[in-house]
Amino acid sequence: MTSYSEPAALPDRVDVVVVGAGISGIDAAYRLQTECRGLSYVVLEGREDLGGTWDLFRYPGIRSDSDIFTLGFPFHPWTSADSIAEGADILDYLRDTAKQFGIDNHIRFRTAVKSADWSSTDACWTLTVEQPAPEVGYRRHTLQCSFLYTCTGYYDYERGHNPDLPGLDTFTGVVAHPQFWPEHLDYTNKKVVVIGSGATAISMVPALARDAEHVTMLQRSPTWISAIGRRDKFADRWRQRLPARWAHKLIRFRNVSFANGFYHYCRWFPDRARRLLTESATRRLGPDAVREHFTPAYAPWDQRLCFAVDADLFKAIRAGDADVVTDHIESFVPEGILLRSGTVLPADIVVTATGLKLQSLGHIELRVDGTPIEPGQHTLWRGAMLSDVPNFALCVGYVNVSWTMRADLTARLVCRVVEHMRRENLASVTVPAESGVNRRPLIDLKSGYAERGGHQFPSVGDRGRWSMSKTYFLDAAAVARANLRRELRGVPRRDTTSAATNRDAGVRS
C-alpha cells in the first residue's frame, strides 16, 4: 500500500465532489481539471488507498478481464508489455496516473460518504461523511458542493455474494472468499476446490494450480470461455513505430472495434458464435470434456463471456493440475464437499468464487428536498444523470467491453453539463422524466449477479437520450451531439439567490 497521509482537512464547499478513487474517479478528476478549468473539486474515497477494484481484490491470478489499452486511460498510455495486465500492475498504473497529473492532491482517503442531501432553495448538495478519529473511532463532517458525481462502481465492497451452503460449519478445512482473500493463506501442496465458473474462478484456478496439489473448479453449469493472448502483437508492432500517445489511440480504436464487433457477432449470430467457441475449446481439451463442462445452455453474451489468458485454464486441465466438475452441492462434510451425484470432493481449502453483490451508490443515502431517492425508480439520461434529480450524475461503465470506455464518455459529458451551467449562469439542471419511454434493464445480462441486484440500478430507455447502445462509437456520437439547452431543465442562479434571500428575511423577521 502506498504511503498516503492521514485524512486531510475537508473544504467547506467545492464546485464538484467525485465519490470514489478507482478507475472511474481518477478519470473523472482528470477530465474536470482539464475541461472545467478554474472549478474546484475533491475526490472522496472511503478506503485507505486509491484503485477501487484493483486495491480491494488480492486473490491469486487477479487480472484485467479486458485488454489494458481500453481499460486504461486515453490520456495516459499503457507502456508495459502485456495486453492483459496483472492486478498489481494495474494498481501501479493508477497510482502513477494520479501522481503524474496531480490528482492525488485532490483525494481525501478514509472519507466515507454516508448521505447526500439536495436543497433546491440553496441549490447545493450537503454531504455527510465519516473519517476515522482517535479514541472516538469515527467523526462526522459535512461539506457542500454544487454538483455530485458518484464513481462508486457497481458492486458492494463490504459484502460479496454468499449463497447458503449447507453443512459449511462441519467442514474442517479453510474457506476463503476472493473479495476478502486472507493475506497469508498457504495453498502449497493443498487440495483446493473453487466454487464458481465466472471470471474470478477462471483466472484463479490456473494461478492456484501452479503450487497446489490439485485444484477443482466446481460449477453448477458451464460458462462460455475464449482463449486470448497475454501479449497483443498488433500493439507491439505499432508501439515500435509510433509515439506512445498515437500508438495508444490506434490500439484503443482497434481493440474496442474488435470487442464491439465480436459482441454483436455473438448477439446476431449465436449459433455461429457457439460453434466458434466450442471448436476452439475442443482443439485444446477434446470433444468429451467440452461437451460436458464447456458447452453452456445459454447463447454467448447472454452472460458475460470469460477469457482464459494464454489458454492457461485449458493448459492446467490438460496437464492434470486442475479439473472441472459440473454438479450441485448436496452439503459440506468434514473432509470436503458432498455432491448431488454422491461423489465427495476432498478439499483442504474451499474458495467461494460465488459472485458479486451489486450496489448502485456505495451505500450512500440520497435525498432531494428530504425525499429519499431510489436509483432503480429512475431512468438514466445519456448514461449519466438520473431523471428528476438535480446536479447529480453516476458512472456506469460497459459490461460488454472495457468499463473505462463508457466511464470516460460519462466523465466528459459531466464536464459538458458543468460548463453549460457555468456558461448559462444556472444554479441547477435536471433531466425531466419523459412519459412513454419503455424502460429496460441497465445491466442487460442473465448472469446471477445481474438478476439478483439489477433492480437497484436506474433503467435505460428504448430511444433517443434515454438509450445506451452498448457500442462505443455510437454512444460517443450520441453524447457529442446532445443538445444540453433542449434536454436539460435549468434554474437560473438569480432565482435561487432570490429564494435564499427571501428565506433569510423571513427568518430575521
HELIX and SHEET records of a PDB file:
HELIX    1   1 ILE A   23  GLU A   35  1                                  13    
HELIX    2   2 THR A   53  LEU A   56  1                                   4    
HELIX    3   3 ILE A   68  LEU A   71  1                                   4    
HELIX    4   4 GLY A   87  GLN A  100  1                                  14    
HELIX    5   5 ILE A  103  HIS A  106  5                                   4    
HELIX    6   6 LEU A  168  THR A  170  5                                   3    
HELIX    7   7 PRO A  178  PHE A  180  5                                   3    
HELIX    8   8 ALA A  199  ALA A  209  1                                  11    
HELIX    9   9 LYS A  233  ARG A  241  1                                   9    
HELIX   10  10 ALA A  244  TRP A  268  1                                  25    
HELIX   11  11 PRO A  270  LEU A  285  1                                  16    
HELIX   12  12 PRO A  287  HIS A  293  1                                   7    
HELIX   13  13 ASP A  312  ARG A  318  1                                   7    
HELIX   14  14 PRO A  375  GLN A  377  5                                   3    
HELIX   15  15 TRP A  403  GLU A  424  1                                  22    
HELIX   16  16 GLY A  448  GLY A  453  1                                   6    
HELIX   17  17 GLY A  454  GLN A  456  5                                   3    
HELIX   18  18 GLY A  464  TRP A  466  5                                   3    
HELIX   19  19 TYR A  472  ALA A  480  1                                   9    
HELIX   20  20 LEU A  484  GLU A  487  1                                   4    
HELIX   21  21 ARG A  493  ARG A  508  1                                  16    
SHEET    1   A 8 ILE A 107  ARG A 108  0                                        
SHEET    2   A 8 TYR A  41  LEU A  44  1                                        
SHEET    3   A 8 ARG A  13  VAL A  19  1                                        
SHEET    4   A 8 GLY A 137  THR A 150  1                                        
SHEET    5   A 8 CYS A 124  ALA A 133 -1                                        
SHEET    6   A 8 ALA A 112  SER A 119 -1                                        
SHEET    7   A 8 GLU A 365  VAL A 368  1                                        
SHEET    8   A 8 THR A 371  PRO A 372 -1                                        
SHEET    1   B 5 ILE A 107  ARG A 108  0                                        
SHEET    2   B 5 TYR A  41  LEU A  44  1                                        
SHEET    3   B 5 ARG A  13  VAL A  19  1                                        
SHEET    4   B 5 GLY A 137  THR A 150  1                                        
SHEET    5   B 5 PHE A 392  LEU A 394  1                                        
SHEET    1   C 5 VAL A 174  ALA A 176  0                                        
SHEET    2   C 5 ILE A 349  THR A 352  1                                        
SHEET    3   C 5 LYS A 191  ILE A 195  1                                        
SHEET    4   C 5 HIS A 214  GLN A 219  1                                        
SHEET    5   C 5 ALA A 322  THR A 326  1                                        
SHEET    1   D 2 ILE A 225  ILE A 228  0                                        
SHEET    2   D 2 CYS A 306  VAL A 309  1                                        
SHEET    1   E 3 ILE A 329  VAL A 333  0                                        
SHEET    2   E 3 GLY A 336  LEU A 339 -1                                        
SHEET    3   E 3 VAL A 344  PRO A 346 -1                                        
SHEET    1   F 2 LEU A 380  TRP A 381  0                                        
SHEET    2   F 2 MET A 385  LEU A 386 -1                                        
SHEET    1   G 2 LEU A 426  THR A 430  0                                        
SHEET    2   G 2 ARG A 489  PRO A 492 -1                                        
END                                                                             
